[in-house]
Each structure stands twice: as structure tokens, then as C-alpha cells.
Amino acid sequence: MLEINSRLSVPDHEIEISAIRAQGAGGQNVNKVASAVHLRFDIRASSLPDGCKAALLTCRDRRITKAGVIVIKAQEHRTFEKNRAAACQRLADLIRSATRPIKRRRPTRPRRSAVERRMDSKVKRGRIKMLRRKVSF
């Protein structure tokens, strides 16, 4: 059971984990041991609440395919168990970030003094540039 937060968890049977060979340098051992992890999680077939599913499907993340499957590859550790834990942690973080409510932006205006300071600095800069021009008689 993957714990997302106090009210939300994902059963293990919904997460498909397969061992693959890690890429990159690693000496002779890299060709013999499948320590990297491919984690696949189908959003539509999961037991997540409908609101959470919708938030995940609308999330613009390259790890989510068009078919609604989350694919996470973990290969930074030397052991399968650590890579599996890292992939599950990334999945939990992704679901947690999708379920977090979006903070609404309150439109604000700059203070009058800030606008005046900005305009004064622009006028001052324009005068400096004007003094660099050629003098015409």
C-alpha cells in the first residue's frame, strides 16, 4: 500500500513494477544485473477519487502518456529495492502535487511611489543617453 496522505493511498496491485538494466557506465556488473525500475500506473483504472484522476489527467507532465498511464524510470541507486522505493516516492509526490489545490492569484497594483520611482529612473536614463548624442549646429 503506497501512502499518499492521511486520506489517500494506492493499493500495490495497481502499480506495475518491472526490473530493467540501468543505462550508463557501471563496469562488468551492469550487463548482468537488472537494478533499474520501470513503474507504470494506469490513472483511469486506479481506485483514486474521480477528482484526483481528473487533476492527474489534466496535469502537464511528460511522465504521463496520452493514454493516461504514468511511467516512471528510476536508476540512480545500485540496488533494485532502493530504485523501487525512489520510483514509488516519485509517484506519491506526483499524485500529491496534483491533488494540492491551486492557489488563486489576487491581482495587485504597484504603489504610486513605486511607479513614480520607476518613471524618474527612466527619465534619468533618457537624459544620460541624450547627452551622448552628437551635437548638431
Backbone as JSON, one array per atom type, in Angstrom:
{
  "sequence": "MLEINSRLSVPDHEIEISAIRAQGAGGQNVNKVASAVHLRFDIRASSLPDGCKAALLTCRDRRITKAGVIVIKAQEHRTFEKNRAAACQRLADLIRSATRPIKRRRPTRPRRSAVERRMDSKVKRGRIKMLRRKVSF",
  "N": [[0.84, -1.17, 0.0], [0.74, 2.08, -1.02], [1.22, 5.01, 0.55], [-0.24, 8.09, 0.16], [-1.33, 10.47, 1.35], [-2.93, 11.26, 4.51], [-5.57, 10.55, 3.97], [-5.56, 9.27, 1.54], [-4.52, 6.57, -0.42], [-2.72, 4.17, -2.42], [-3.34, 0.97, -3.66], [-1.07, -1.85, -3.81], [-1.42, -3.62, -5.95], [-2.25, -2.11, -8.1], [-0.07, -0.84, -9.07], [2.39, -1.33, -11.39], [5.44, -2.84, -11.53], [8.55, -3.26, -13.05], [11.7, -4.82, -13.54], [14.6, -3.54, -15.03], [17.58, -3.24, -17.03], [20.02, -0.93, -16.01], [21.03, 2.18, -17.52], [24.09, 3.61, -18.82], [27.44, 4.0, -17.45], [29.06, 1.36, -15.63], [30.7, -0.76, -15.36], [31.59, -4.27, -15.48], [29.48, -5.46, -14.15], [27.12, -4.2, -14.82], [25.92, -5.31, -17.05], [24.83, -7.64, -16.18], [23.05, -7.4, -14.06], [19.76, -6.47, -13.31], [18.9, -3.71, -12.13], [17.58, -1.32, -12.33], [14.36, 0.38, -12.37], [11.15, 0.23, -13.82], [8.24, 1.86, -13.43], [4.79, 1.61, -13.75], [1.64, 3.14, -13.82], [-1.72, 3.07, -14.16], [-3.92, 5.59, -14.57], [-6.67, 5.87, -15.13], [-7.71, 3.32, -14.54], [-7.37, 3.11, -11.87], [-7.97, 3.18, -8.27], [-8.31, 5.71, -7.33], [-9.92, 8.77, -6.22], [-12.43, 10.42, -8.28], [-11.99, 13.18, -8.72], [-9.29, 13.45, -8.21], [-8.24, 11.81, -10.19], [-9.02, 13.26, -12.47], [-7.55, 15.61, -12.08], [-4.94, 14.61, -12.28], [-4.95, 13.69, -14.94], [-5.23, 16.07, -16.35], [-2.91, 17.29, -15.75], [0.12, 18.66, -16.87], [2.59, 16.86, -17.52], [5.53, 15.22, -18.49], [5.82, 12.6, -17.85], [3.37, 11.42, -17.9], [1.43, 9.62, -20.08], [-0.46, 9.91, -23.19], [-2.44, 8.07, -23.07], [-3.08, 7.98, -20.45], [-1.37, 6.85, -18.58], [1.01, 6.67, -16.06], [4.45, 6.75, -16.27], [7.37, 5.93, -14.76], [10.83, 6.01, -14.43], [13.44, 4.71, -12.59], [16.78, 4.79, -11.75], [18.94, 5.56, -10.27], [20.12, 4.43, -8.03], [22.1, 1.63, -6.75], [20.84, -0.72, -6.1], [17.95, -2.8, -6.58], [15.83, -2.57, -4.75], [16.15, -0.02, -3.57], [15.83, 1.61, -5.82], [13.2, 0.95, -6.46], [11.84, 1.96, -4.23], [12.45, 4.67, -4.6], [11.12, 5.2, -7.02], [8.45, 4.74, -6.28], [8.18, 6.76, -4.4], [8.41, 9.02, -6.04], [6.09, 8.7, -7.57], [4.15, 9.03, -5.56], [4.7, 11.7, -4.86], [4.01, 12.98, -7.26], [1.24, 12.46, -7.44], [0.44, 13.71, -5.09], [1.1, 16.38, -5.65], [-0.69, 16.89, -7.69], [-3.12, 16.75, -6.41], [-3.09, 18.87, -4.72], [-4.6, 21.94, -3.92], [-5.01, 24.62, -6.24], [-3.51, 27.71, -5.84], [-5.18, 30.69, -5.95], [-4.57, 33.6, -7.88], [-4.34, 36.82, -6.68], [-5.1, 39.81, -8.12], [-2.93, 42.59, -8.13], [-1.87, 46.01, -7.7], [0.9, 48.18, -8.42], [2.33, 50.39, -5.97], [1.85, 53.96, -5.85], [4.15, 55.45, -5.33], [6.15, 53.65, -6.11], [5.69, 53.51, -8.85], [6.26, 56.15, -9.54], [9.0, 56.31, -8.84], [10.03, 54.48, -10.7], [9.41, 55.78, -13.13], [10.91, 58.13, -12.8], [13.51, 57.07, -12.84], [13.58, 56.14, -15.45], [13.4, 58.54, -16.88], [15.75, 59.77, -16.07], [17.64, 58.0, -17.13], [17.1, 58.37, -19.83], [17.94, 61.01, -20.16], [20.69, 60.74, -19.75], [21.37, 59.22, -21.99], [20.67, 61.04, -23.95], [22.6, 63.0, -23.64], [24.78, 61.76, -24.77], [24.51, 61.93, -27.47], [25.34, 63.19, -30.77], [26.35, 66.55, -31.16], [24.53, 68.91, -32.86], [24.85, 71.69, -34.99]],
  "CA": [[0.0, 0.0, 0.0], [1.51, 3.32, -1.13], [0.54, 6.07, 1.3], [-0.1, 9.42, -0.45], [-1.53, 11.34, 2.52], [-3.68, 10.57, 5.55], [-6.84, 10.05, 3.47], [-5.42, 8.72, 0.2], [-3.47, 5.57, -0.61], [-2.83, 3.39, -3.65], [-3.01, -0.44, -3.42], [0.11, -2.32, -4.53], [-1.75, -4.34, -7.18], [-2.47, -1.14, -9.17], [1.24, -0.35, -9.5], [3.13, -2.37, -12.11], [6.88, -2.56, -11.44], [9.38, -4.23, -13.75], [13.14, -4.59, -13.42], [15.31, -3.4, -16.31], [19.0, -2.93, -16.86], [20.28, 0.5, -15.93], [21.87, 2.73, -18.57], [25.28, 4.32, -18.39], [28.63, 3.25, -17.04], [28.89, 0.55, -14.43], [31.64, -1.87, -15.36], [31.11, -5.58, -15.94], [28.28, -5.84, -13.43], [25.93, -3.53, -15.37], [25.3, -6.17, -18.06], [24.3, -8.86, -15.56], [22.07, -7.13, -13.0], [18.66, -5.57, -13.66], [18.63, -2.99, -10.88], [16.72, -0.16, -12.57], [12.93, 0.08, -12.19], [10.12, 0.9, -14.61], [6.97, 1.86, -12.71], [3.65, 2.01, -14.58], [0.43, 3.31, -13.03], [-2.83, 3.48, -15.01], [-4.74, 6.53, -13.8], [-8.11, 5.61, -15.33], [-8.1, 2.04, -13.93], [-7.0, 3.11, -10.45], [-9.05, 3.39, -7.29], [-8.25, 7.09, -6.85], [-11.18, 9.51, -6.4], [-12.59, 10.99, -9.62], [-11.36, 14.49, -8.78], [-7.84, 13.24, -8.27], [-7.97, 11.29, -11.54], [-9.14, 14.37, -13.42], [-6.41, 16.51, -11.87], [-3.76, 13.97, -12.83], [-5.04, 13.63, -16.39], [-5.03, 17.41, -16.92], [-1.57, 17.73, -15.38], [1.04, 18.64, -18.0], [3.83, 16.25, -17.07], [5.98, 14.34, -19.55], [5.75, 11.21, -17.39], [2.01, 10.94, -18.1], [1.2, 9.4, -21.5], [-1.77, 10.32, -23.68], [-3.39, 7.02, -22.67], [-3.37, 8.15, -19.04], [-0.51, 5.96, -17.8], [2.2, 7.31, -15.52], [5.63, 5.9, -16.44], [8.49, 6.49, -14.01], [12.04, 5.19, -14.5], [14.38, 5.03, -11.51], [18.02, 4.03, -11.92], [20.06, 6.27, -9.64], [20.73, 3.63, -6.96], [22.71, 0.39, -7.22], [20.01, -1.88, -5.78], [16.57, -2.78, -7.07], [14.94, -2.13, -3.68], [16.24, 1.44, -3.42], [15.22, 2.2, -7.01], [11.76, 0.74, -6.33], [11.37, 2.94, -3.25], [12.55, 6.0, -5.21], [10.05, 5.33, -8.02], [7.18, 4.87, -5.55], [8.18, 8.09, -3.79], [8.12, 9.97, -7.12], [4.67, 8.56, -7.88], [3.4, 9.66, -4.47], [4.88, 13.15, -4.99], [3.24, 13.44, -8.41], [-0.18, 12.43, -7.07], [0.26, 14.73, -4.06], [1.13, 17.7, -6.27], [-1.91, 17.06, -8.5], [-4.29, 16.91, -5.53], [-2.96, 20.12, -3.98], [-5.44, 22.97, -4.55], [-4.27, 25.69, -6.91], [-3.66, 28.99, -5.16], [-5.68, 31.69, -6.87], [-3.79, 34.82, -7.89], [-5.07, 38.05, -6.43], [-4.46, 40.88, -8.88], [-2.49, 43.73, -7.32], [-1.31, 47.14, -8.44], [2.04, 48.77, -7.73], [2.05, 51.63, -5.26], [2.13, 55.17, -6.63], [5.56, 55.82, -5.15], [6.97, 52.75, -6.92], [5.53, 53.93, -10.24], [6.99, 57.41, -9.71], [10.43, 55.99, -8.83], [10.35, 53.86, -11.98], [9.37, 56.8, -14.17], [12.06, 59.01, -12.59], [14.74, 56.39, -13.3], [13.54, 56.1, -16.92], [13.7, 59.89, -17.36], [17.18, 59.98, -15.81], [18.38, 57.2, -18.1], [16.92, 59.04, -21.12], [18.81, 62.21, -20.18], [22.07, 60.28, -19.92], [21.53, 58.83, -23.38], [20.56, 62.25, -24.76], [23.88, 63.7, -23.56], [25.77, 61.04, -25.58], [24.26, 62.19, -28.88], [26.18, 64.19, -31.42], [25.84, 67.91, -31.09], [24.33, 69.43, -34.22], [24.79, 73.17, -35.0]],
  "C": [[0.9, 1.24, 0.0], [0.7, 4.44, -0.52], [0.82, 7.42, 0.64], [-0.23, 10.5, 0.62], [-2.42, 10.59, 3.5], [-5.0, 9.98, 5.04], [-6.73, 9.3, 2.16], [-4.26, 7.74, 0.15], [-3.77, 4.77, -1.86], [-2.47, 1.94, -3.32], [-1.85, -0.89, -4.3], [-0.25, -2.99, -5.86], [-2.05, -3.4, -8.35], [-1.17, -0.59, -9.74], [1.98, -1.52, -10.15], [4.61, -1.98, -12.12], [7.63, -3.66, -12.16], [10.84, -3.82, -13.63], [13.75, -4.54, -14.81], [16.77, -3.12, -16.01], [19.2, -1.42, -16.9], [21.18, 0.93, -17.08], [23.12, 3.33, -17.97], [26.39, 3.4, -17.95], [28.36, 2.47, -15.78], [29.81, -0.64, -14.4], [30.99, -3.16, -15.85], [29.78, -5.95, -15.33], [27.0, -5.29, -14.08], [25.21, -4.41, -16.37], [24.63, -7.4, -17.46], [23.12, -8.58, -14.63], [21.03, -6.13, -13.5], [18.24, -4.83, -12.4], [17.76, -1.76, -11.09], [15.26, -0.6, -12.54], [12.11, 0.9, -13.17], [8.81, 0.77, -13.85], [5.89, 2.36, -13.65], [2.41, 2.05, -13.69], [-0.66, 3.86, -13.95], [-3.79, 4.33, -14.19], [-6.22, 6.17, -13.91], [-8.58, 4.34, -14.64], [-7.81, 2.0, -12.44], [-8.21, 3.34, -9.56], [-9.01, 4.8, -6.68], [-9.62, 7.75, -7.02], [-11.22, 10.19, -7.77], [-11.94, 12.36, -9.76], [-9.86, 14.4, -8.9], [-7.43, 12.71, -9.64], [-8.0, 12.42, -12.56], [-7.97, 15.33, -13.3], [-5.13, 15.92, -12.45], [-3.78, 13.95, -14.36], [-4.85, 14.99, -17.04], [-3.64, 17.96, -16.6], [-0.63, 17.61, -16.59], [2.41, 18.17, -17.51], [4.26, 15.24, -18.13], [5.96, 12.87, -19.14], [4.37, 10.61, -17.57], [1.76, 10.83, -19.6], [-0.19, 9.88, -21.88], [-2.84, 9.31, -23.29], [-3.73, 7.1, -21.19], [-2.58, 7.21, -18.14], [0.71, 6.75, -17.34], [3.36, 6.32, -15.65], [6.8, 6.6, -15.76], [9.66, 5.51, -14.09], [13.0, 5.65, -13.42], [15.61, 4.16, -11.66], [19.21, 4.67, -11.22], [20.76, 5.48, -8.55], [21.26, 2.32, -7.52], [21.84, -0.83, -6.97], [18.59, -1.68, -6.28], [15.63, -2.21, -6.01], [14.95, -0.61, -3.52], [15.61, 2.15, -4.62], [13.7, 2.07, -6.97], [11.17, 1.76, -5.36], [11.41, 4.36, -3.83], [11.43, 6.23, -6.22], [8.7, 5.5, -7.33], [7.07, 6.24, -4.9], [7.86, 9.16, -4.84], [6.65, 9.92, -7.52], [3.81, 9.24, -6.82], [3.51, 11.18, -4.55], [4.06, 13.72, -6.15], [1.75, 13.49, -8.09], [-0.48, 13.52, -6.04], [0.23, 16.13, -4.68], [-0.12, 17.96, -7.11], [-3.12, 17.3, -7.61], [-4.23, 18.2, -4.72], [-3.8, 21.2, -4.66], [-4.57, 24.09, -5.12], [-4.56, 27.0, -6.19], [-4.06, 30.05, -6.18], [-4.85, 32.96, -6.75], [-4.72, 36.0, -7.64], [-4.4, 39.17, -7.2], [-4.13, 42.07, -7.97], [-1.96, 44.82, -8.23], [-0.1, 47.67, -7.68], [1.64, 50.07, -7.05], [2.46, 52.83, -6.13], [3.59, 55.57, -6.51], [6.48, 54.93, -5.99], [6.88, 53.13, -8.39], [6.32, 55.21, -10.49], [8.49, 57.18, -9.73], [10.86, 55.39, -10.17], [10.39, 54.89, -13.1], [10.55, 57.77, -14.04], [13.35, 58.37, -13.1], [14.77, 56.31, -14.82], [13.89, 57.47, -17.51], [15.19, 60.17, -17.2], [18.02, 59.23, -16.83], [18.28, 57.82, -19.49], [17.79, 60.28, -21.24], [20.27, 61.83, -20.4], [22.31, 59.91, -21.37], [21.49, 60.06, -24.31], [21.89, 63.01, -24.77], [24.96, 63.03, -24.38], [25.61, 61.33, -27.08], [25.25, 63.2, -29.44], [25.52, 65.55, -31.32], [25.71, 68.44, -32.5], [24.15, 70.96, -34.13], [24.0, 73.68, -36.11]]
}
